[in-house]
Amino acid sequence: MDLHLSGKTAVVTGASKGIGLAVTKAFVDAGAYVVAGSRTPGKQLPVLEESGTVSFVSVDLTEPGAAEELISAASHRGGIDVLINNVGGATARPGGLASISDDDWRATWDLNVMGVVRPTRAALPEIERRGGGSIVIVSSISAYSPGPNTYDYCAAKAAVANFAKALSKDLAPKNIRVNSVSPGAVSTERWMQRGGLADGYAAVSGQTADEVRAEFARSAATGRFTTAEEVADLVVFLASDRAGNITGSDYRIDGGFVTTV
């Protein structure tokens, strides 16, 4: 299926690994040029840069002014057609609510909420200048299936979901669509490598990290984690003209983990 993305310019945040890297690759495969923002380039963005299909911009989106730097790099190509707000992250809190300090709350908010708000605010004039476009926000099923070991992350993702919906209503008359994607557990480094979320949950439950991962997989109707590439396929479709009358929607991709309607 031709997604009509050839020649388009997309900005992807959190682009150096996991879902962000998979999204970057998917856009390149669809013929788009990607301005990839993240703190570090990781191992694969430099390879994509060499191909001439990606520009890496080193930015920390928790810092004021960083979003403008990222968007400025993209604007030199004549404007922005697509913005993918992917940056974010969760930390398991084995000590529960009492263990989450004010600084922890602020850090989670800055990364997961302001890390979406700032690039969006900076990109909108460029997207409008192109006559419209698309914004896709990578959220989480934690927005409406919260757990007690990630209070701050769940609250932040709920805020992001509300932000996306409100923004979609505001921007639809300007030919700018806004949608969100809410993955469940995804087989990225965050879940699969030592020191990641599985280890954090293991500290709470007394299980091993492997046991935690197995339990999460069993909790999905499909019996497995989602892959980053599967999330990327959904994100790129929503960003494309093939989804031309879809806006204000949130799409779960969790293998049936959330059992409610």
C-alpha positions as CSV (number, residue, x, y, z in Angstrom):
1,M,0.0,0.0,0.0
2,D,1.3,3.4,-1.0
3,L,1.1,5.7,2.1
4,H,1.7,8.8,0.0
5,L,4.6,9.8,2.3
6,S,7.3,10.0,-0.4
7,G,8.9,13.5,-0.2
8,K,7.3,14.3,3.1
9,T,9.3,15.5,6.1
10,A,8.7,13.9,9.5
11,V,10.1,14.8,12.9
12,V,10.4,11.9,15.3
13,T,11.3,12.4,19.0
14,G,13.0,9.7,21.1
15,A,14.2,8.3,17.8
16,S,17.5,6.5,18.7
17,K,16.0,3.2,19.9
18,G,12.9,1.2,20.6
19,I,9.7,2.4,19.1
20,G,11.2,5.7,18.0
21,L,13.9,3.9,15.9
22,A,11.3,1.6,14.4
23,V,9.1,4.5,13.5
24,T,12.1,6.3,11.9
25,K,12.9,3.3,9.8
26,A,9.3,2.8,8.8
27,F,9.1,6.4,7.6
28,V,12.3,6.0,5.6
29,D,10.9,2.8,4.0
30,A,7.8,4.8,3.1
31,G,9.9,7.4,1.3
32,A,9.8,10.2,3.9
33,Y,12.8,12.2,5.2
34,V,13.2,12.0,8.9
35,V,14.6,14.6,11.3
36,A,15.4,12.4,14.3
37,G,15.6,13.9,17.8
38,S,17.1,12.2,20.8
39,R,19.7,12.8,23.5
40,T,22.2,10.4,21.8
41,P,22.3,8.9,18.3
42,G,22.5,5.3,19.5
43,K,24.0,2.7,17.1
44,Q,21.7,2.9,14.2
45,L,20.9,6.5,13.5
46,P,24.4,7.3,12.2
47,V,23.9,4.5,9.7
48,L,20.6,6.0,8.5
49,E,22.3,9.4,8.3
50,E,24.9,8.0,6.0
51,S,22.1,6.9,3.6
52,G,20.9,10.6,3.3
53,T,17.4,9.8,4.6
54,V,17.8,11.0,8.2
55,S,19.2,13.9,10.0
56,F,20.0,13.4,13.7
57,V,19.6,16.3,16.2
58,S,20.9,15.9,19.7
59,V,18.3,17.3,22.0
60,D,17.0,16.8,25.6
61,L,13.3,17.7,25.4
62,T,13.1,18.2,29.1
63,E,15.1,21.4,28.6
64,P,13.4,24.6,27.5
65,G,14.6,25.6,24.1
66,A,15.5,22.1,22.9
67,A,12.2,21.6,21.0
68,E,12.8,24.8,19.1
69,E,16.2,23.6,18.1
70,L,14.9,20.4,16.8
71,I,12.1,22.0,14.8
72,S,14.4,24.6,13.4
73,A,16.6,21.8,12.0
74,A,13.5,20.4,10.3
75,S,12.2,23.8,9.0
76,H,15.3,24.2,6.9
77,R,13.9,21.6,4.7
78,G,10.9,23.9,3.9
79,G,8.5,22.8,6.6
80,I,7.2,19.8,8.5
81,D,4.5,17.4,7.3
82,V,4.4,15.0,10.3
83,L,5.3,15.2,13.9
84,I,5.7,12.0,15.9
85,N,5.9,12.7,19.7
86,N,7.4,9.5,20.9
87,V,9.7,10.6,23.7
88,G,8.8,9.3,27.2
89,G,9.7,6.8,29.8
90,A,8.5,5.0,32.9
91,T,10.3,4.1,36.2
92,A,8.9,1.4,38.4
93,R,8.5,2.6,42.0
94,P,8.9,-0.4,44.3
95,G,8.4,1.8,47.4
96,G,4.9,2.9,46.2
97,L,3.5,6.5,46.4
98,A,5.5,7.5,49.5
99,S,8.8,6.8,47.6
100,I,8.0,9.2,44.8
101,S,9.5,12.6,45.6
102,D,8.4,16.0,44.2
103,D,11.5,15.9,42.0
104,D,10.5,12.5,40.7
105,W,7.0,13.8,39.8
106,R,8.5,16.9,38.1
107,A,11.0,14.8,36.1
108,T,8.2,12.4,34.9
109,W,6.0,15.4,33.9
110,D,8.8,17.2,32.1
111,L,9.7,14.1,30.1
112,N,6.3,12.6,29.3
113,V,4.1,15.7,29.1
114,M,6.3,18.7,28.4
115,G,8.3,16.5,26.1
116,V,5.2,16.3,24.0
117,V,3.8,19.8,24.5
118,R,7.1,21.6,23.6
119,P,7.7,20.0,20.2
120,T,4.1,20.3,19.3
121,R,4.0,24.0,20.1
122,A,7.2,24.6,18.2
123,A,6.1,22.6,15.2
124,L,2.6,23.9,14.6
125,P,3.6,27.1,12.7
126,E,5.7,24.9,10.3
127,I,2.9,22.4,9.8
128,E,0.4,25.1,9.2
129,R,2.8,26.7,6.6
130,R,2.6,23.5,4.6
131,G,-1.1,23.7,4.6
132,G,-1.7,20.9,7.1
133,G,-0.3,17.7,8.3
134,S,-0.5,15.1,11.0
135,I,0.6,14.6,14.6
136,V,0.8,11.2,16.3
137,I,1.5,10.9,20.0
138,V,2.8,7.6,21.4
139,S,1.0,7.3,24.7
140,S,0.5,4.1,26.8
141,I,-2.3,1.8,28.0
142,S,-1.2,3.2,31.4
143,A,-3.3,6.2,30.6
144,Y,-6.4,4.2,31.3
145,S,-5.1,1.0,32.9
146,P,-3.1,2.5,35.7
147,G,-1.0,0.5,38.2
148,P,0.2,1.4,41.7
149,N,3.9,0.9,40.9
150,T,4.0,3.7,38.3
151,Y,1.8,6.4,39.7
152,D,3.6,9.3,38.1
153,Y,3.9,7.7,34.7
154,C,0.3,6.8,34.6
155,A,-0.8,10.3,35.6
156,A,1.4,11.8,32.9
157,K,0.1,9.5,30.2
158,A,-3.5,10.3,31.2
159,A,-2.6,14.0,30.7
160,V,-1.1,13.3,27.3
161,A,-4.2,11.4,26.2
162,N,-6.3,14.4,27.2
163,F,-3.9,16.8,25.5
164,A,-4.1,14.8,22.2
165,K,-7.9,14.8,22.2
166,A,-8.2,18.6,23.0
167,L,-5.6,19.4,20.4
168,S,-7.4,17.4,17.7
169,K,-10.5,19.5,18.1
170,D,-8.5,22.7,17.9
171,L,-6.5,21.8,14.8
172,A,-9.0,19.9,12.7
173,P,-10.2,23.1,11.0
174,K,-6.6,23.8,10.0
175,N,-6.3,20.4,8.2
176,I,-4.0,19.0,10.9
177,R,-4.9,15.6,12.3
178,V,-4.0,14.5,15.8
179,N,-4.1,10.9,17.0
180,S,-2.5,8.8,19.7
181,V,-1.3,5.3,19.9
182,S,-1.3,3.4,23.3
183,P,1.0,0.4,23.3
184,G,1.0,-2.2,26.1
185,A,4.3,-4.1,26.8
186,V,6.6,-3.8,23.8
187,S,9.7,-6.0,23.3
188,T,12.2,-3.1,23.4
189,E,15.3,-2.6,25.5
190,R,13.2,-1.0,28.2
191,W,11.5,-4.3,28.9
192,M,14.1,-6.8,27.8
193,Q,17.4,-5.6,29.1
194,R,18.8,-5.7,32.6
195,G,17.9,-2.7,34.7
196,G,14.7,-2.0,32.8
197,L,11.0,-2.1,33.7
198,A,10.9,-5.9,34.3
199,D,13.6,-5.6,37.0
200,G,11.6,-2.7,38.6
201,Y,8.4,-4.8,38.7
202,A,10.4,-7.8,40.0
203,A,11.6,-5.7,42.9
204,V,8.0,-5.1,43.9
205,S,6.6,-8.6,43.4
206,G,9.6,-10.8,44.5
207,Q,9.7,-12.5,41.1
208,T,12.6,-12.6,38.7
209,A,12.6,-10.3,35.7
210,D,12.0,-13.2,33.4
211,E,9.0,-14.2,35.4
212,V,7.6,-10.7,35.2
213,R,8.0,-10.7,31.4
214,A,6.3,-14.1,31.1
215,E,3.4,-12.9,33.3
216,F,2.9,-9.8,31.2
217,A,2.9,-11.8,28.0
218,R,0.4,-14.3,29.4
219,S,-1.9,-11.4,30.4
220,A,-2.3,-10.4,26.7
221,A,-4.9,-12.4,24.8
222,T,-2.3,-13.0,22.1
223,G,0.2,-14.3,24.7
224,R,3.1,-12.1,23.7
225,F,4.6,-8.7,23.7
226,T,4.0,-6.3,20.8
227,T,7.0,-5.6,18.7
228,A,8.3,-2.1,18.0
229,E,7.8,-2.6,14.3
230,E,4.1,-3.3,14.9
231,V,3.7,-0.1,16.8
232,A,5.6,1.7,14.0
233,D,3.4,0.4,11.3
234,L,0.3,1.8,13.1
235,V,2.0,5.1,13.8
236,V,3.0,5.6,10.2
237,F,-0.4,4.6,8.8
238,L,-2.1,7.2,11.1
239,A,0.4,9.8,10.0
240,S,-0.3,9.1,6.3
241,D,-3.1,10.4,4.0
242,R,-4.5,6.9,4.1
243,A,-5.9,7.8,7.5
244,G,-7.2,11.1,6.1
245,N,-10.4,11.4,8.1
246,I,-9.1,9.9,11.4
247,T,-8.4,12.5,14.1
248,G,-9.0,12.6,17.9
249,S,-8.7,8.8,18.2
250,D,-6.5,6.7,20.4
251,Y,-5.5,3.2,19.2
252,R,-4.5,0.5,21.6
253,I,-1.9,-2.0,20.5
254,D,-1.6,-4.3,23.4
255,G,-2.5,-7.8,22.3
256,G,-5.7,-7.6,24.2
257,F,-4.1,-6.9,27.5
258,V,-6.8,-4.3,28.4
259,T,-10.0,-6.4,28.7
260,T,-12.5,-3.5,29.0
261,V,-14.2,-1.8,26.1
